[in-house]
Structure formats: structure tokens, C-alpha cells
Amino acid sequence: MATDSTTEPPLIAVQNLSMSYGPSRLVLSDINCDVGRGEFVALLGPSGCGKSTLLRLVAGLITQTSGSLTVAGQDPVTARRSSQRVAFVFQEPNLLPWRTVSANIALPLELRGIPKVEQTRAANEILSLVGLTADDARKRPRNLSGGMRMRVSLARALVTHPDLLLLDEPFAALDDVLRQQLNEELVRIWRDRGWTGLFVTHNVAEAVFLAQRVLVMGARPGRIVADIRVPFDYPREPRLRAEPEFARLCGELSRQLREVSR
């Protein structure tokens, strides 16, 4: 289960960060935010506001133009290569079509040189966690539904037992019912495993259902315009979505998004 992050330094600390792709394309401007260890935070904003760029900066896949960004007190690349295990779930599953589900899940362990028997054991353990079966493990991606492929992508990230899980709109292409189901399962897994989560979305209800805090980003150049604490306790049951307070908070966040998108 997630821990109380208020008694220790933040896992992710961002100060005065800006990101530009060339002199005329400022994507992020003066970003200041932090994420505590064990916390689940959603990045909510309109399309094109730089949410995914900020996530890639945290992952150490790109480097900011100015400002400071640290993960566990280190720059993201150093953190990823040291004791901090960082995993990334992309918008597309990006599974290798010639490998089985089990082999796709085990790929990060294979790349680390983990013995084959340990790869198989770890992949089998993670299957049930994401709602897959032993029969699913032998299938190829072409035999899976979109929701099942995304479950495999999530399992591939979780098999490394990450300290920090970065998720870039992983459920955006799914129908609403399946999206809600996977939101519920993601919350269950987070509470069980206790990793830190940073989840990018432009879906207001998804952000409110999942996160402890919602960082609202304004239109490009992206900036943090609000830091909203979500007041609901865990576990969050499906019926929460029908509660008046849930609707009220979603309405307030939707209003803020409309204002910053003008």
C-alpha cells in the first residue's frame, strides 16, 4: 500500500523547468511541482499542452532546456541507472508480435541478463495481477483484444518491481467501460505494490478516480495552473463515480480546463 509521502523529501522534484524544441517552440514554461514517494498523481491538461513531454523528462528520455528536475535527488538518467527502478507505460502497447505474452512481459528482465528460469517465474507471477491467465501467456499479441494488449504492456512494466511508474495515457484508445475497469485494477495494483505513480491523461473523471492529487496544466506553453488534492479515500469503488462530490470535483476541473484552453 502507498505510504505517507509527507514525512520525507519528494521522489520527484521539479523547479523552474522549461523545455523548448528550438528557439520558436517553447513546450513547457516554468514548471514547479513535486511527487512524494508512494504517491499517485495525475497530470491533467488539454491535448498538446506538454504532459507527455514532462513525463519523458521525468523518465530521463530527454533533457530540459532550463531549470531543475530530480528523481530521488539525482538527475533522471542517473536515477534510472542506479537504485531507482523506473518503468514507462506508453499510449500504445508496443508489443513484439513474434513473442508470446509471457515472453513480452519478461523482455525487460531478459535485457538485464536475468536467468531464463527467473524470467519465466516473474512473468507468471505478474499475469494474474493484471487479470491475465496461464492460457493468455501462450498467445501472441495478434490474438489479444486491445484491452488485453494494454494489460500485457502494464505487466511488462510491473515485472521489474518499479519504484516509479510513469503512464502516458495508456487507456485512451479503449472504450469507456473497459477504461473504467482498468482504472479500478490500476488503483488496486498501486495499493498492493506501493510504487509512485505519475499518470498523464486529458480525461477528467479518470484523473479524479485514480489520483490523490491532480496537477492541472494549461495550454502551450505548458505550465502548472492548479494542484488539486482529491478528497476520496481508498479503495475507490465503481460507485464513487455516481457520488455528487465526484461529479462536483469533475465539474470544477472541467471548468479550469476550459479556462486554460482558451
C-alpha positions in Angstrom: 0.0 0.0 0.0 1.1 3.6 -0.7 3.0 5.3 2.1 2.5 8.7 3.6 4.9 10.9 1.5 4.7 14.0 3.7 7.4 12.9 6.1 10.3 12.6 3.6 11.6 14.5 0.6 9.7 14.2 -2.6 10.7 11.4 -5.0 10.2 13.8 -8.0 11.2 17.5 -7.6 10.7 20.0 -10.5 11.8 23.6 -10.1 11.5 26.4 -12.7 11.7 23.9 -15.5 11.3 24.9 -19.2 11.5 22.9 -22.3 12.0 24.2 -25.8 12.4 22.4 -29.2 14.3 25.1 -30.9 14.1 28.9 -30.5 10.5 29.2 -31.6 8.8 26.2 -30.0 8.5 26.6 -26.2 6.6 23.5 -24.9 6.9 23.8 -21.1 7.4 27.1 -19.2 8.4 27.5 -15.5 7.1 24.2 -14.2 7.2 23.7 -10.4 5.8 20.6 -8.8 6.7 17.6 -6.8 5.6 14.0 -6.3 6.0 12.2 -2.9 7.3 8.7 -2.6 4.3 6.3 -2.8 2.0 9.0 -4.1 -0.3 8.7 -7.2 -0.5 11.9 -9.1 -2.3 12.7 -12.3 -1.2 15.2 -14.9 -4.4 16.6 -16.5 -4.5 19.0 -19.4 -5.6 19.7 -22.9 -4.0 17.9 -25.8 -0.7 19.4 -26.8 0.0 21.1 -23.5 3.2 19.2 -22.9 2.0 16.5 -20.5 3.8 13.7 -22.3 6.9 15.9 -22.7 7.0 16.4 -18.9 6.7 12.6 -18.4 9.5 11.9 -20.8 11.7 14.4 -18.9 11.0 12.6 -15.6 11.9 9.3 -17.3 15.2 10.8 -18.5 14.4 10.2 -22.2 15.0 13.9 -22.9 16.6 16.7 -21.1 15.0 20.1 -20.1 16.2 23.3 -21.6 16.5 25.0 -18.2 15.5 24.5 -14.6 15.9 21.5 -12.3 14.4 18.1 -12.3 15.5 15.3 -9.9 14.3 11.8 -9.1 15.4 10.7 -5.6 17.8 13.6 -5.5 19.5 12.6 -8.8 19.1 13.6 -12.4 16.6 11.2 -14.0 19.2 9.4 -16.2 21.4 8.7 -13.2 18.4 7.7 -11.1 17.2 5.2 -13.7 20.7 3.6 -13.9 21.1 3.4 -10.2 18.9 2.1 -7.4 15.7 3.7 -8.6 13.7 1.4 -10.8 11.7 3.4 -13.3 9.1 1.9 -15.7 7.1 3.6 -18.5 3.8 2.6 -20.0 3.2 4.2 -23.3 0.0 5.2 -25.1 0.4 2.1 -27.4 1.2 -1.3 -26.0 4.2 -1.7 -28.4 4.4 -5.5 -28.0 6.7 -7.6 -30.1 4.4 -9.5 -32.4 6.6 -12.6 -32.7 6.8 -13.1 -29.0 4.2 -14.7 -26.7 2.5 -12.7 -24.0 4.9 -14.3 -21.4 8.0 -13.5 -23.5 6.8 -9.9 -24.0 6.3 -9.5 -20.2 9.8 -11.0 -19.5 11.6 -8.8 -22.0 12.9 -6.2 -19.5 14.3 -9.0 -17.4 15.9 -10.6 -20.4 17.6 -7.3 -21.3 19.0 -7.1 -17.8 20.5 -10.6 -18.2 18.2 -12.2 -15.6 18.4 -16.1 -15.9 15.6 -17.6 -18.0 14.0 -19.5 -15.2 13.7 -16.4 -13.2 12.2 -14.5 -16.2 9.5 -17.2 -16.5 8.7 -17.2 -12.8 8.4 -13.5 -12.6 6.2 -13.3 -15.8 3.9 -16.0 -14.4 3.6 -14.2 -11.1 2.6 -10.9 -12.7 0.0 -12.4 -15.1 -2.8 -12.8 -12.5 -2.0 -9.4 -11.0 -3.2 -7.7 -14.3 -6.1 -10.1 -14.9 -4.4 -12.5 -17.4 -4.4 -16.3 -17.3 -1.9 -19.1 -18.0 -3.7 -19.6 -21.3 -3.2 -16.0 -22.2 0.6 -16.3 -21.5 1.0 -18.6 -24.6 -0.9 -16.3 -27.0 0.6 -13.8 -29.5 -0.4 -10.1 -29.4 -2.5 -10.6 -32.6 -4.8 -12.9 -30.7 -5.5 -10.4 -27.9 -8.1 -7.6 -27.6 -7.0 -4.0 -27.2 -7.6 -4.2 -23.5 -5.6 -7.4 -23.1 -2.7 -5.9 -25.0 -2.7 -3.0 -22.7 -2.7 -5.4 -19.7 0.4 -7.0 -21.1 2.1 -3.7 -21.5 1.3 -2.9 -17.9 2.6 -6.3 -16.8 5.8 -5.7 -18.7 6.4 -2.5 -16.7 5.4 -4.1 -13.4 7.6 -7.2 -13.8 10.6 -5.1 -12.8 9.0 -4.1 -9.5 9.4 -0.4 -10.2 9.8 2.3 -7.6 8.3 4.8 -10.1 5.7 4.0 -12.8 5.1 6.6 -15.5 1.9 6.2 -17.5 1.3 8.2 -20.7 -2.5 7.9 -21.4 -2.4 4.1 -21.5 -6.2 3.7 -21.7 -7.0 6.5 -24.1 -7.9 4.2 -27.0 -10.2 1.9 -25.0 -14.0 2.1 -24.7 -15.3 3.8 -21.6 -16.4 0.6 -19.8 -13.1 -1.1 -20.3 -11.2 2.1 -19.4 -13.1 2.3 -16.1 -12.3 -1.4 -15.3 -8.6 -0.9 -15.9 -8.7 2.2 -13.8 -10.1 0.2 -10.9 -7.4 -2.5 -11.4 -4.6 0.0 -11.6 -5.7 1.5 -8.3 -5.8 -2.0 -6.8 -2.3 -2.8 -8.0 -0.9 0.5 -6.8 -2.2 0.0 -3.4 -0.9 -3.6 -3.3 2.6 -2.7 -4.7 3.2 0.8 -3.3 5.1 2.3 -6.3 4.9 6.0 -7.0 2.6 6.8 -10.0 2.6 9.7 -12.4 -0.3 9.3 -14.8 -0.9 11.5 -17.9 -4.5 12.0 -19.1 -6.9 14.5 -20.6 -9.9 12.6 -19.1 -11.2 14.4 -16.0 -13.1 11.5 -14.5 -10.1 9.2 -14.9 -7.8 11.7 -13.1 -10.2 12.1 -10.2 -10.9 8.4 -9.8 -7.2 7.4 -9.9 -5.2 10.1 -8.2 -4.5 11.5 -4.8 -3.6 14.8 -6.4 -4.3 16.3 -9.8 -1.9 18.7 -11.4 -3.8 20.8 -14.0 -1.7 22.0 -16.9 -2.5 25.0 -19.1 -2.3 25.2 -22.9 1.1 25.5 -24.6 3.5 26.5 -23.4 2.5 24.0 -20.7 2.5 25.2 -17.1 1.0 24.0 -13.8 -2.0 26.2 -13.1 -3.5 24.2 -10.2 -2.6 21.5 -7.7 -5.9 19.8 -6.5 -6.0 17.3 -3.7 -8.6 14.6 -4.3 -10.6 14.0 -1.1 -11.8 10.4 -1.6 -10.4 7.5 0.5 -9.2 4.3 -1.0 -10.2 1.7 -2.0 -12.2 3.6 -4.6 -15.2 1.5 -5.7 -17.0 1.9 -9.0 -20.0 3.5 -7.2 -17.8 6.5 -6.4 -18.3 7.8 -9.9 -22.1 8.3 -9.2 -21.5 10.3 -6.0 -22.4 14.0 -6.1 -19.0 15.1 -4.7 -17.2 13.2 -7.5 -19.4 15.0 -10.1 -18.7 18.3 -8.3 -14.9 17.9 -8.5 -15.0 16.7 -12.1 -17.1 19.8 -12.9 -14.6 22.1 -11.2 -11.6 20.5 -13.0 -13.5 20.7 -16.3 -14.2 24.4 -15.8 -10.5 25.0 -15.1 -9.5 23.1 -18.3 -11.9 25.2 -20.4 -10.4 28.4 -19.0 -6.8 27.4 -19.6 -7.6 26.1 -23.1 -8.9 29.4 -24.4 
